[in-house]
Amino acid sequence: MFNRIRYLVSNIFRIRPEDNVPESVAKNFRHNALINTLDISFFFMSDSFWNINTIMPVFAATLTDNPFLIGLMPAIVNAGWFLPQMFIASRVTHTRKILPLSIRLGVVERIPYLFFPFLALAIPYIGKSTALILLILLTTWRGLAGGMAALPWQEVMARVIPISHRGRFFGFSRVFGQGAGILGSVLTGLILANLSYPRNYALGFGVAVIMQWLSFLCYIQNREPELEQVSQPLSDPEPAQAKKPAIDFSMFGRILKKDTNFRLYLVARSISFIGNMATAFIAVYAIKTFNLPDEQAAVFTGVILASGVLGYAFWGAVGDRIGPKKIVVLSFICWLAALLVAIVSKSIWLYYLVFALFGLYQSGVGVGDSMLVMELGEESLRPTYLGMGRTLTGSFLLLAPVLAGSLVARFDYITMFIVSAFFIAIATLLMTRVKDVPRR
């Protein structure tokens, strides 16, 4: 059995001459693939204890009944992850070694998480209103810090994982990550069910902090290749002595003016984020509608992660053959199907399908969109495209909860699900027209 697993891993990470992978990347590929798989596994396990689509909205619901504030939890984190990236694109583009910068920002990213266990323990002493304010502030810090670290991390991944192997790497690593996340969700459910509130949340958050720093210890073991050997020129048409702007708005303007395909991607992705408005409410709606205890949120997380294992395995297997655009389109269809199931479900057993389809959607976007943005522009401009692709679409993540909260307050959850489905259907049609790099 062990030999079969070793053969499978060796085959997945095997680089053939026809793959045209630079030697500096190829010689460290297996090492980098392994330590990044461990990094992702520990990070996913950590994330299962404060999952932004299940655990955190339910935790917020213990502090407030306001649907807008509950929906704000995932929106703040997701928007915070996207919005800062364009503003550090120039710094990343003109940095020869990205890993040191990525490590420093990785430390900053993890600092706000240290306060979540103490916040939970403080709830009986500071009151729910104050705790809610602090939760929103910490969540905002969490999102923005993650966004600052995101672009350097993506660039490191692009440098150490060749384009010929990105689909299988993102799929393979996230299969293990989802498996670790399932274990974390089981532990989360046990902790939430067997300890009193709010000590249950405090302990879960504390375990998550430990897992997160273990992921960091793995990540810093990356071996980054020399930039010039990865065909990522830093040459600039401007004179060498000209000072490069910290934020190159003129470059952003030229790209948006000339690149029709990139503009189409930005529009499709932005609309898809509005279609994501329901993600913050799928767990809260189920708990309220079917009269379930809070620990059921951990079960929902487990279902998402379990279906994600299958999703990452499938998307990773086909990603290097069909290309990332098709993966993104198919994942959008999964989310549309999940919303339709949520609209018609009358029992919790059918409603579980919502979380299963959502797991397939998340895994598809995780593999497909990560690859797609990396190959929409020239290699030398990849950080700029990554930054623009994240920041220019991320603002719609803040619009989504405002619209969702308004719809829930004025109408009901079902109406909000219907509107969400409408937007994701439009996004799917637009994304089918985006072009990616042709596969063999």
C-alpha positions in Angstrom: 0.0 0.0 0.0 2.8 2.4 0.9 4.6 1.7 -2.3 1.4 2.4 -4.3 1.0 5.8 -2.5 4.7 6.6 -3.1 4.3 5.7 -6.7 1.2 7.9 -7.0 2.9 10.9 -5.4 6.1 10.3 -7.5 4.0 10.2 -10.7 2.0 13.3 -9.8 5.2 15.3 -9.2 7.2 13.8 -12.0 8.6 16.4 -14.5 9.1 15.3 -18.0 11.5 16.9 -20.6 8.5 18.0 -22.7 7.2 20.0 -19.8 9.9 22.6 -20.4 10.4 23.4 -16.7 13.5 25.5 -15.8 16.1 23.5 -14.0 16.1 25.8 -11.0 12.4 25.1 -10.5 12.5 21.4 -11.4 15.3 20.4 -8.9 13.3 21.7 -5.9 9.8 21.0 -7.2 9.2 17.8 -5.1 10.5 19.5 -1.9 8.4 22.6 -2.5 5.3 20.6 -3.4 5.7 18.6 -0.2 6.3 21.4 2.3 3.5 23.5 0.7 1.1 20.6 1.0 2.0 20.4 4.7 1.5 24.2 5.0 -1.9 24.0 3.4 -2.9 21.0 5.5 -2.2 22.7 8.8 -3.8 26.0 7.5 -7.0 24.2 6.5 -7.2 22.4 9.8 -6.8 25.8 11.5 -9.5 27.3 9.3 -12.0 24.6 10.2 -12.1 26.0 13.8 -13.1 29.5 12.7 -14.6 28.7 9.2 -15.8 32.0 7.8 -18.9 30.5 6.2 -20.1 28.3 9.1 -18.5 28.8 12.5 -17.9 32.5 12.5 -21.4 33.5 11.3 -22.9 31.2 13.9 -20.6 32.7 16.6 -21.6 36.1 15.5 -25.3 35.0 15.7 -24.7 34.4 19.5 -23.9 38.1 19.8 -26.6 39.6 17.5 -29.7 38.9 15.5 -28.9 41.5 12.9 -28.6 39.7 9.5 -26.4 42.4 8.0 -23.8 42.1 10.8 -23.9 38.3 10.6 -23.4 38.5 6.8 -20.6 40.9 7.3 -18.3 38.2 8.8 -17.3 36.4 5.5 -17.6 39.6 3.5 -15.0 41.4 5.6 -12.6 38.5 5.5 -13.0 37.9 1.8 -12.9 41.5 0.8 -10.0 42.2 3.1 -8.1 39.3 1.3 -8.8 40.8 -2.1 -8.6 44.6 -1.7 -5.0 45.3 -0.7 -3.3 43.2 -3.4 -3.2 45.7 -6.2 -1.5 48.3 -4.0 1.6 46.1 -3.4 1.7 44.6 -6.9 4.5 47.0 -7.9 6.6 46.1 -4.9 6.2 42.4 -5.7 6.8 42.8 -9.4 10.2 44.5 -8.8 11.3 42.3 -6.0 13.8 39.6 -7.1 13.3 37.4 -4.0 9.7 37.2 -2.8 10.0 34.6 -0.1 11.5 37.0 2.6 8.7 39.5 2.1 6.1 36.8 2.1 7.4 35.4 5.4 7.3 38.8 7.1 3.8 39.4 5.9 2.8 35.9 6.9 3.7 36.8 10.5 1.6 39.9 10.3 -1.3 37.9 8.9 -1.3 35.5 11.9 -1.2 38.2 14.7 -5.0 39.0 14.8 -5.9 35.4 15.3 -4.1 35.3 18.6 -6.8 37.5 20.1 -9.8 35.4 19.1 -9.6 33.0 22.1 -9.3 35.9 24.6 -12.3 37.6 23.0 -14.5 34.6 23.4 -13.4 34.2 27.1 -14.1 37.9 27.7 -17.8 37.8 26.5 -19.3 37.3 30.0 -17.3 40.3 31.3 -17.6 42.8 28.5 -21.1 42.1 27.2 -22.3 41.0 23.8 -22.4 44.5 22.3 -18.8 45.2 23.1 -17.7 41.7 22.0 -19.5 42.2 18.7 -17.6 45.4 18.0 -14.3 43.8 18.9 -15.2 40.8 16.7 -15.8 43.0 13.7 -12.5 44.9 14.3 -10.5 41.7 14.7 -12.3 40.2 11.6 -11.4 43.3 9.6 -7.7 43.0 10.8 -7.8 39.3 9.9 -9.0 40.1 6.4 -6.7 43.0 5.6 -3.6 41.2 7.0 -4.5 38.2 4.9 -4.8 40.4 1.9 -1.4 41.9 2.4 0.2 38.4 2.6 -1.9 37.0 -0.2 -0.1 38.4 -3.3 3.5 37.5 -2.2 2.2 34.0 -1.3 0.6 33.6 -4.7 3.7 34.8 -6.5 5.8 32.3 -4.5 3.5 29.6 -5.6 3.7 30.7 -9.2 7.6 30.6 -9.0 8.0 27.3 -7.3 5.1 25.4 -9.0 5.5 25.3 -12.9 2.4 26.0 -15.0 2.5 22.4 -16.3 1.9 21.0 -12.8 -0.3 23.7 -11.1 -3.6 21.9 -11.5 -2.4 18.7 -10.0 -0.5 20.5 -7.2 -3.4 22.6 -6.1 -5.7 19.6 -6.3 -3.4 17.2 -4.5 -2.4 19.6 -1.8 -5.9 20.6 -1.1 -7.1 17.0 -0.9 -4.8 16.6 2.1 -5.8 20.1 3.3 -9.5 19.2 3.2 -8.8 15.9 5.0 -7.0 17.8 7.8 -9.9 20.2 7.8 -12.4 17.4 8.3 -10.4 16.2 11.3 -10.5 19.8 12.6 -14.3 20.1 12.1 -14.8 16.8 14.1 -12.8 18.3 16.9 -14.7 21.6 16.6 -18.0 19.7 16.9 -16.8 17.9 20.0 -15.5 21.0 21.6 -18.7 23.0 20.9 -20.9 20.2 22.1 -19.1 19.3 25.3 -18.0 22.7 26.7 -20.2 25.5 27.9 -20.4 28.8 25.9 -18.2 30.8 25.4 -15.4 28.5 26.6 -16.1 26.1 23.8 -15.4 28.8 21.2 -12.3 29.9 23.1 -10.8 26.5 23.1 -11.5 25.9 19.5 -9.9 29.2 18.5 -6.9 28.4 20.7 -6.3 25.1 18.9 -6.6 26.9 15.6 -3.8 29.3 16.5 -1.4 26.4 17.2 -2.3 24.8 13.8 -1.8 28.0 12.0 1.7 28.5 13.3 2.6 25.0 12.4 1.6 25.8 8.8 3.9 28.8 9.0 6.9 26.7 10.1 6.3 24.5 7.0 5.9 27.5 4.6 9.3 29.1 5.5 11.0 25.9 4.2 10.3 26.9 0.6 13.2 27.0 -1.8 12.6 29.9 -4.2 14.4 29.8 -7.6 16.4 32.7 -9.0 14.0 35.0 -10.9 16.0 35.2 -14.1 15.9 31.4 -14.5 12.2 31.3 -14.3 11.7 33.5 -17.4 10.3 36.4 -15.4 12.2 39.4 -16.6 12.5 42.5 -14.6 13.5 44.6 -17.5 11.7 47.9 -17.8 11.5 50.1 -20.9 12.2 53.1 -18.7 15.7 54.2 -17.8 17.3 52.2 -15.0 17.7 55.3 -12.9 14.0 56.2 -13.1 12.3 55.6 -9.8 9.4 53.1 -10.0 6.2 54.3 -8.4 5.0 52.4 -5.3 1.6 52.1 -7.0 1.8 52.2 -10.8 -1.6 53.5 -11.8 -0.5 54.1 -15.4 0.4 50.5 -15.8 -3.1 49.5 -14.4 -4.7 51.9 -16.9 -2.8 50.5 -19.9 -3.7 46.9 -19.0 -7.4 47.7 -18.6 -7.4 49.6 -21.9 -5.7 47.0 -24.0 -6.6 43.6 -22.4 -10.3 42.8 -23.4 -10.0 39.3 -22.0 -8.9 40.5 -18.6 -11.7 43.1 -18.5 -14.2 40.3 -19.2 -12.7 38.2 -16.4 -13.0 41.2 -14.0 -16.7 41.7 -14.8 -17.6 38.0 -14.5 -15.7 37.6 -11.2 -17.2 40.7 -9.8 -20.7 39.6 -10.5 -19.9 36.2 -9.1 -19.0 37.8 -5.8 -22.5 39.4 -5.6 -23.8 35.9 -6.3 -21.8 34.8 -3.2 -24.0 36.9 -0.9 -25.8 33.7 0.3 -22.6 32.0 1.6 -22.8 33.7 5.0 -26.3 32.6 5.6 -26.5 29.0 4.5 -25.5 27.7 7.9 -27.4 30.3 9.9 -30.6 29.7 7.8 -30.4 25.9 8.4 -29.9 26.3 12.2 -32.8 28.7 12.5 -35.2 26.9 10.1 -34.6 23.4 11.4 -34.1 24.3 15.1 -30.5 22.9 15.3 -27.9 23.5 18.1 -24.8 25.6 17.4 -22.5 22.6 17.2 -24.3 21.6 14.0 -22.3 24.3 12.3 -19.2 22.0 12.7 -21.1 19.2 11.0 -21.9 21.6 8.1 -18.2 22.4 8.0 -17.4 18.7 7.8 -19.7 18.2 4.9 -18.2 21.1 3.0 -14.7 19.8 3.6 -15.6 16.2 2.8 -17.1 17.2 -0.6 -14.1 19.5 -1.0 -11.8 16.4 -0.8 -13.6 14.9 -3.8 -13.7 18.2 -5.5 -10.0 19.0 -5.2 -9.1 15.4 -6.3 -11.3 15.8 -9.4 -10.4 19.4 -10.3 -6.7 18.7 -9.7 -6.9 15.6 -11.9 -8.5 17.4 -14.9 -7.1 20.9 -14.3 -3.9 20.5 -16.4 -6.0 19.0 -19.2 -9.1 21.2 -19.5 -7.6 24.4 -18.2 -8.7 26.7 -15.3 -11.5 28.6 -17.1 -13.6 25.5 -17.5 -13.0 24.5 -13.8 -14.3 28.0 -12.7 -17.4 27.7 -14.9 -18.2 24.2 -13.6 -17.7 25.3 -10.0 -20.1 28.3 -10.6 -22.7 25.8 -11.8 -22.2 23.8 -8.6 -23.0 26.9 -6.5 -26.0 27.7 -8.6 -27.3 24.1 -8.0 -26.6 24.5 -4.3 -28.8 27.7 -4.2 -31.6 26.0 -6.0 -31.5 23.1 -3.5 -31.6 25.7 -0.6 -34.6 27.3 -2.1 -36.7 24.1 -2.4 -35.4 22.2 0.7 -38.0 21.2 3.3 -35.8 18.9 5.4 -32.3 19.1 6.8 -31.4 15.9 5.0 -31.9 17.4 1.6 -30.3 20.7 2.8 -27.1 18.8 3.5 -26.7 18.7 -0.3 -26.3 22.5 -0.2 -23.1 22.2 1.8 -21.9 19.3 -0.4 -22.4 21.3 -3.6 -20.8 24.4 -1.9 -17.7 22.3 -1.1 -17.4 21.4 -4.8 -17.9 25.0 -5.7 -15.2 26.2 -3.2 -12.7 23.6 -4.3 -13.3 24.4 -8.0 -12.8 28.1 -7.5 -9.8 27.3 -5.2 -8.1 25.4 -8.0 -9.4 27.1 -11.1 -9.3 30.8 -10.1 -5.9 30.4 -8.5 -4.5 29.1 -11.8 -6.6 31.4 -14.1 -5.4 34.7 -12.8 -1.7 33.5 -13.0 -2.0 33.1 -16.8 -4.2 35.9 -18.0 -1.2 38.2 -18.7 2.5 38.2 -19.4 4.8 36.3 -17.0 6.7 39.5 -16.2 3.4 41.3 -15.3 1.9 38.4 -13.3 2.0 40.1 -9.9 0.3 43.2 -11.4 -2.4 41.0 -13.0 -2.8 39.1 -9.7 -3.1 42.3 -7.7 -5.6 43.9 -10.1 -7.6 40.7 -10.4 -8.1 40.6 -6.7 -8.5 44.2 -5.7 -10.7 45.4 -8.6 -13.2 42.6 -7.9 -12.9 42.5 -4.1 -15.0 45.6 -3.5 -18.0 43.6 -4.6 -17.5 41.3 -1.6 -18.5 44.3 0.6 -21.5 45.1 -1.6 -22.8 41.5 -1.3 -23.7 41.5 2.4 -25.3 44.9 2.3 -27.6 43.6 -0.4 -28.1 40.2 1.3 -28.9 41.8 4.7 -31.3 44.2 3.1 -33.1 41.4 1.3 -33.3 39.2 4.4 -34.6 42.1 6.6 -37.2 43.3 4.0 -38.2 39.9 2.6 -36.7 36.6 3.8 -33.8 34.2 3.3 -35.5 32.5 0.3 -35.7 35.7 -1.7 -32.1 36.4 -1.0 -31.1 32.9 -2.2 -33.1 33.6 -5.4 -31.3 36.9 -6.1 -28.0 35.2 -5.3 -28.7 32.5 -7.9 -29.6 35.1 -10.5 -26.2 36.8 -10.2 -24.2 33.6 -10.2 -26.1 32.5 -13.4 -25.0 35.7 -15.2 -21.4 35.3 -13.9 -21.4 31.8 -15.3 -22.4 32.9 -18.8 -19.8 35.6 -18.8 -17.0 33.4 -17.6 -17.6 31.0 -20.4 -16.2 33.7 -22.8 -13.0 34.2 -20.9 -9.9 32.7 -22.6 -7.1 30.9 -20.7 -3.8 29.3 -21.9 -4.6 26.3 -24.3 -3.7 22.9 -22.8 -2.2 20.0 -24.7 
